[in-house]
């Protein structure tokens, strides 16, 4: 599957927050952005990645081309 990783641009939290979701939003995950995610994002506010759902964890794969959703 492909997911969008989106970082919060503004917020009241002390650390950057992230939102990860698939196109139909049947999978949605919100949490503090980890250093690894921030490194993958390379300064971008949103990127798309291949991903696999393993139990309750979303495992990100390779970055993909920009999607139209």
N, C-alpha and C positions, 0 to 999 in steps of 0.2 A: 504494500500500500504506500501511498505518498501522504506525507503530513506537512503542515505548515508550522514552522516554529516562529513565533512572534514575540519580540521583546517589548516590554512596556516602555513607552517614551516618557511618561510622567507617572508619578505615583508617590504615595506617602510612605511606602516601605523603605527601610534603610538599604536594602539590596535590590538589584534589578529583578523584576519578575518576568516569567515567561509563560506563554500559552502555546500548547501543542495540540493540534487537532487535524482530523482528516476532512475530506471535502464535505461529506454529509453530516459531519459533527456527531457521528455515532461514538467517536472516541474524542474525549476532551480531557486535557491534563493541564493544571495550573499549579505553578510552584515557583520558588526562588530559582533564578538561573544559576546553574553551576559554572565554575570556571571553565570546564570543558565545553559547555554550550556557548559561553561567551567567546571562546577561542574559535569555535566553528562558525559563529556568526560574523566574525571579522569586521565588526562595526556596523553591520547591516541591521535594520529593524526587523526584517522578516526574510526567511529563506525556506526552501522546500527540500525535503529529504525523503529517501526511501525509509521505510520503517517496518518493524515487525512487532506484533503484540505477543509477548510471552508472559502468560499469566496476567498480572496486573501491571507489568512493566512495558514501556514503549522503548524499543531498542532502535536508535537511529542508525541508518546506514549512510550511503553516499548522498551528497547533495545532488539535486536534480534541477532541471530547467524550471524557470518560473511558470507557474500554472495560472490559469485565468479565473481562479476562484478565490 
